[in-house]
Amino acid sequence: MTALTVAGLTLREASRRRVVWALLALTVVLLALSGWGFTKLVGLDTDLGTMTSGEARLVASLMLNLIMFGMSLIAAIGTAFLAGPTLAGEVESGQALALLARPVRRSSVVLGKWLGLVTFGCGYVVMAGLAQLLVVRVAVGYWPPAPASGLALLAGETIVLLTLALLLSSVVSPMASGIVAVGLFGATWVAGVVGGIGGSLGNEGVERVGTVSRILLPTDGLWRGAMNAFQDPSALVQMGPRGGFPFLSEAALAPAYLAWAVAWVAVVWGLTALSFQRRDV
């Protein structure tokens, strides 16, 4: 049994889980509410007067980052709780014993399950993200400067989180692995916001909190790169440098950080294969 066969079985099993229907329902609600909100921007009365189409597009670019964060959170929760039962659940239920009784390497099983989850998670992020971009385009006429890069980075964020969840599922229960993975995702994002505030205030110690967190778990770093790809280039000029604002990114990701994210996924995947190899089934 090859890794691709296991990937196909994993993808089929994931599509049958109730969490998929919850993901779809949340995504539809998010798209509907955001579409309604974006259509209200042009002509909106504010304290500074009626919002023009140009101002609406600027605000829309910031709101888009907010909506995309909500979508990435939905993807994080969904993929984490899909990855949790993949190893731990099958070990507890005895399904893994039936699979491993065949002449198949455990590393191939881990690779196949990882590929299946990556296909599902990235497919969701790309389709849901593209739908959101089209909603914004129709509502206010805004189209981000680098949509492909932004969606790719969101997919990368999903890959990082599901790889972590898969590692956790090889050592703890399915529920615990999902909870811990989502908790670390949220903690890293909060640490990034705190680090941004520290940077805007000139406090290097606090700023280092965000830097270290983005190295330990690259989800927040990839998210900030995605924000930079989605936001209007004039947003920084209009609002000025605001490191503490959680939905505005000052710079694109450096190639070295992207290389680190790839290396991080490879190392964590290797630890997962090693952990599953040594686990009693």
C-alpha positions in Angstrom: 0.0 0.0 0.0 1.6 3.3 -1.1 1.4 6.7 0.5 -0.9 7.9 -2.3 -3.4 5.1 -1.5 -3.4 6.1 2.1 -3.8 9.8 1.1 -6.9 8.9 -1.0 -8.4 6.9 1.9 -7.7 9.8 4.3 -9.2 12.4 2.0 -12.3 10.2 1.6 -12.6 9.7 5.3 -12.2 13.4 6.1 -14.9 14.3 3.6 -17.4 12.1 5.6 -16.8 13.7 9.0 -19.3 16.1 10.5 -16.6 18.7 11.0 -16.6 19.2 7.2 -20.2 20.2 7.2 -19.6 22.6 10.2 -16.7 24.1 8.2 -19.0 24.7 5.2 -21.7 26.2 7.3 -19.4 28.6 9.0 -17.8 29.6 5.7 -21.2 30.3 4.1 -22.3 32.4 7.1 -19.0 34.3 7.0 -19.2 35.0 3.3 -22.8 36.2 3.6 -22.2 38.5 6.5 -19.0 39.9 5.0 -20.7 40.5 1.7 -23.5 42.4 3.3 -21.0 44.5 5.3 -18.9 45.3 2.3 -21.9 46.5 0.3 -22.6 49.1 3.0 -19.2 50.8 2.8 -19.7 53.0 -0.2 -21.8 56.0 0.7 -21.6 55.2 4.4 -22.0 58.4 6.6 -19.2 58.9 9.1 -18.1 61.7 11.3 -15.7 62.8 8.5 -18.5 62.8 5.9 -19.8 60.4 3.3 -17.3 57.6 2.5 -16.1 57.7 -1.1 -15.4 54.7 -3.3 -11.6 55.2 -2.8 -12.0 55.4 1.0 -14.3 52.3 0.9 -11.6 50.3 -1.0 -9.0 51.3 1.6 -11.3 50.3 4.5 -12.2 47.1 2.6 -8.6 46.1 2.4 -8.3 46.2 6.2 -11.6 44.5 6.6 -10.5 41.8 4.2 -7.6 41.0 6.5 -10.0 40.7 9.4 -12.3 38.4 7.5 -9.4 36.3 6.2 -8.3 35.9 9.8 -11.7 34.6 10.7 -11.5 32.2 7.7 -8.0 31.1 8.8 -9.3 30.4 12.3 -12.1 28.3 10.9 -9.6 26.4 8.8 -7.3 26.0 11.9 -10.1 24.5 14.0 -11.3 22.3 11.2 -7.9 20.9 10.2 -6.7 20.5 13.8 -9.8 18.4 14.7 -9.5 16.4 11.5 -5.9 15.6 12.1 -6.5 14.6 15.7 -8.4 11.4 15.0 -6.2 10.5 12.1 -3.5 8.7 14.1 -4.7 8.6 17.7 -8.3 7.8 16.9 -7.3 4.9 14.6 -4.9 3.5 17.2 -7.6 3.7 19.9 -10.2 2.1 17.7 -7.9 -0.7 16.4 -8.2 0.4 12.8 -4.4 1.1 12.7 -3.7 -2.5 13.7 -5.6 -3.8 10.7 -3.8 -1.4 8.4 -0.3 -2.1 9.8 -0.8 -5.8 9.7 -0.2 -5.5 5.9 3.4 -5.1 4.5 3.4 -1.3 4.7 5.8 1.0 6.4 4.5 3.2 9.2 6.3 6.2 7.6 4.2 5.6 4.4 1.1 5.6 6.5 2.0 8.9 8.1 3.0 10.4 4.8 -0.2 9.3 3.2 -2.4 10.7 5.9 -0.4 14.0 5.9 -0.8 14.3 2.1 -4.6 13.7 2.4 -5.0 16.3 5.1 -2.9 18.8 3.2 -5.0 18.3 0.1 -8.2 18.8 2.0 -7.0 21.8 4.1 -5.3 23.7 1.2 -8.3 23.0 -1.0 -10.6 24.5 1.5 -8.4 27.6 2.1 -8.0 28.3 -1.6 -11.6 27.9 -2.5 -13.0 29.7 0.5 -10.4 32.5 0.2 -11.0 33.0 -3.5 -14.8 33.2 -2.9 -14.1 35.9 -0.3 -12.0 37.9 -2.7 -14.7 37.7 -5.3 -17.3 38.9 -2.8 -15.1 42.0 -2.0 -14.5 42.6 -5.7 -18.2 42.6 -6.5 -19.2 44.6 -3.4 -16.6 47.5 -3.5 -14.4 46.8 -6.5 -11.3 46.0 -4.5 -8.8 43.4 -5.6 -5.7 42.7 -3.5 -2.2 43.3 -5.1 -1.0 39.7 -4.7 -4.0 37.3 -4.2 -2.2 34.2 -5.3 0.6 34.8 -2.8 -1.8 35.5 0.0 -3.8 32.4 -0.6 -0.6 30.3 -0.8 0.6 31.7 2.5 -2.8 30.9 4.1 -2.5 27.4 2.8 1.0 27.2 4.2 -0.4 28.3 7.6 -2.9 25.5 7.4 -0.1 23.0 6.5 1.9 24.1 9.5 -1.0 23.7 11.9 -2.2 20.3 10.7 1.4 19.0 10.8 1.6 20.1 14.4 -1.8 18.5 15.1 -0.6 15.2 13.4 2.4 15.2 15.7 0.3 15.7 18.8 -2.1 13.0 17.7 0.7 10.5 17.6 1.3 11.0 21.3 -2.0 12.1 22.9 -5.7 11.6 22.5 -7.6 13.0 19.5 -9.5 15.6 21.5 -6.4 16.8 23.3 -4.3 17.1 20.2 -6.9 19.3 18.5 -7.3 21.5 21.6 -3.6 21.9 22.1 -3.0 22.7 18.4 -5.7 25.4 18.2 -4.6 26.8 21.6 -1.0 27.2 20.3 -2.3 28.8 17.1 -4.2 31.4 19.2 -1.3 31.9 21.6 1.1 32.5 18.8 -1.2 35.1 17.2 -1.6 36.9 20.5 2.2 36.9 21.0 2.6 38.4 17.6 0.1 41.2 18.5 2.0 41.8 21.7 5.3 41.9 19.9 3.9 44.4 17.4 2.8 46.7 20.2 6.2 46.4 21.7 7.8 47.3 18.4 5.6 50.3 17.9 6.5 51.5 21.4 10.2 50.9 20.9 10.4 48.1 23.6 12.7 45.6 22.2 12.1 43.0 24.9 8.3 42.9 24.3 8.9 43.0 20.5 11.1 39.9 20.9 8.1 38.0 22.2 6.5 38.1 18.8 9.7 37.3 17.0 10.4 34.2 19.1 6.8 33.0 18.8 6.9 33.2 15.0 10.0 31.1 15.0 8.7 28.4 17.3 5.4 28.2 15.4 5.4 29.8 11.9 1.6 30.2 11.7 1.6 33.9 12.8 4.5 34.8 10.5 2.8 33.2 7.5 -0.4 35.0 8.4 1.4 38.4 8.5 2.8 37.7 5.1 -0.7 36.9 3.8 -2.0 40.2 5.2 0.6 42.1 3.4 -0.4 40.4 0.2 -4.1 41.2 0.7 -3.9 44.8 1.9 -4.0 47.9 -0.2 -0.4 49.1 -0.6 -1.5 52.6 0.3 -2.8 51.5 3.7 0.5 51.9 5.4 0.9 55.4 3.8 -2.6 56.4 4.9 -2.4 55.0 8.4 1.3 55.2 9.1 3.4 52.4 10.6 1.3 50.7 13.2 3.0 47.6 14.4 0.4 47.0 17.1 -2.6 47.0 14.7 -3.3 43.3 14.3 -4.7 43.4 10.8 -2.1 45.5 9.1 1.3 44.1 8.0 4.3 46.4 7.3 6.4 44.1 5.1 6.3 41.0 3.0 7.9 37.8 4.2 11.6 37.4 3.7 12.7 34.3 1.6 14.7 33.1 4.7 11.5 32.9 6.8 9.7 31.0 4.1 12.6 28.5 4.0 12.4 28.2 7.8 8.7 27.4 7.6 9.4 24.6 5.1 12.2 23.3 7.3 9.9 23.5 10.3 7.2 21.4 8.6 9.9 18.8 7.5 11.3 18.5 11.0 7.9 18.2 12.7 6.8 15.6 10.1 9.9 13.6 10.8 9.2 13.7 14.5 5.7 12.5 13.8 6.9 9.6 11.7 9.5 8.7 14.4 6.8 8.9 17.2 4.3 6.8 15.3 7.1 4.2 14.5 7.8 3.7 18.2 4.1 3.7 19.4 2.5 0.5 20.4 -0.6 -0.3 18.4 
